[in-house]
Amino acid sequence: MQVAKWGNSLAVRLPASVVEALELREGDDIEIVVEQSRTFAIRRKPGTDELLQRLRRFRGRLPADFKFSRDDANERDDGRD
């Protein structure tokens, strides 16, 4: 695959074999996820139905030692250390 300039962004053209394997069509949303150092996976973005199924399976179960910290959740790394 080759990375090309597309306006102010970069674009990757997917080979036909990847498009066929993922059954992609123009306009589909996908995710490119870095899995390990310098390796990645391309997958469809989950649709509304799949996200709802995930939420139903989750059902609010968090680890027993989980503690929500509003400060941690809103912390920003602005690079000024």
C-alpha positions in Angstrom: 0.0 0.0 0.0 1.1 3.5 -0.7 0.5 6.6 1.4 -0.6 9.6 -0.8 -1.4 13.2 -0.1 -5.1 14.0 -0.2 -5.7 17.7 0.5 -4.1 18.4 3.9 -4.4 14.8 4.9 -2.8 11.5 4.0 -4.6 8.6 2.4 -4.0 4.9 1.9 -5.4 3.0 -1.0 -6.6 -0.4 0.0 -5.9 -3.3 -2.3 -8.9 -5.1 -3.9 -8.2 -8.2 -1.8 -8.7 -6.2 1.5 -11.8 -4.5 0.2 -13.3 -7.9 -0.8 -12.3 -9.6 2.5 -14.0 -6.8 4.5 -16.9 -6.4 2.1 -16.3 -2.7 2.0 -18.2 -0.2 -0.1 -17.6 3.5 -0.8 -18.6 5.5 2.2 -18.1 2.7 4.8 -16.4 3.8 8.0 -13.4 1.7 9.0 -10.8 1.8 11.8 -7.1 1.4 11.5 -5.9 0.1 14.9 -2.3 -0.2 15.9 -2.0 -3.6 17.6 1.6 -4.0 18.4 4.7 -2.0 17.5 4.4 -1.1 13.9 1.6 -3.6 13.1 -2.0 -2.7 12.5 -5.4 -4.1 11.7 -8.1 -2.6 9.4 -11.7 -3.3 10.4 -15.1 -2.0 9.9 -16.3 0.6 12.5 -19.0 -1.0 14.6 -22.5 0.0 13.6 -25.2 1.1 16.0 -26.6 -2.4 16.4 -23.2 -3.8 17.3 -22.5 -1.0 19.8 -25.8 -1.6 21.4 -25.0 -5.3 21.7 -21.7 -4.5 23.4 -23.4 -2.2 25.8 -26.0 -4.9 26.7 -23.2 -7.4 27.3 -21.3 -4.9 29.4 -24.3 -4.2 31.7 -22.3 -1.8 33.9 -19.9 -4.5 35.2 -16.6 -2.9 36.2 -13.7 -4.4 38.1 -14.3 -4.4 41.9 -11.3 -2.1 42.5 -12.4 0.4 39.8 -12.6 4.0 41.0 -13.6 6.8 38.7 -11.5 10.0 39.0 -13.0 13.0 37.3 -9.6 14.7 37.4 -7.9 11.8 35.7 -10.6 11.5 33.1 -10.3 15.2 32.2 -6.5 15.4 32.5 -4.8 16.7 29.3 -1.2 16.3 28.3 -0.3 19.6 26.7 3.4 18.6 26.5 4.5 21.4 28.9 6.4 19.3 31.4 
